[in-house]
């Protein structure tokens, strides 16, 4: 497999968590534990099924989440955070804090998920 070329360490982080909803996807199992696909769809309202599927696949390939398939009908799939994924928790919390401190009139909060909004 060809190596991904990066210019600095920050780019490694961005390659893994950069994406339409990857930080939101990671935050769900970090905060709430193992989730099924349908639960993630309900919680992350701004993502399409296709985008969620692709982002989950990328997060799994990067070792940030674990996908567990149960042999039953209909198929049951659960997603949980890995230790590597959990190590992103401080970064995600800082992103929440920064957003809370810098939100302005251009934005309307419709589904607060960060603990900084729960206070």
Protein Blocks (a to p, Z undefined) as FASTA:
>chain_A
ZZdddfbfklmmmmmmgcfklmmmmmmmmmnopadfklmmmmmmmbcfklmmmmmmmmmm
nopaccdddddddddddddddfklmmmmmmmmmmmmmmmmmgcfkbccfbdfbfklmZZ
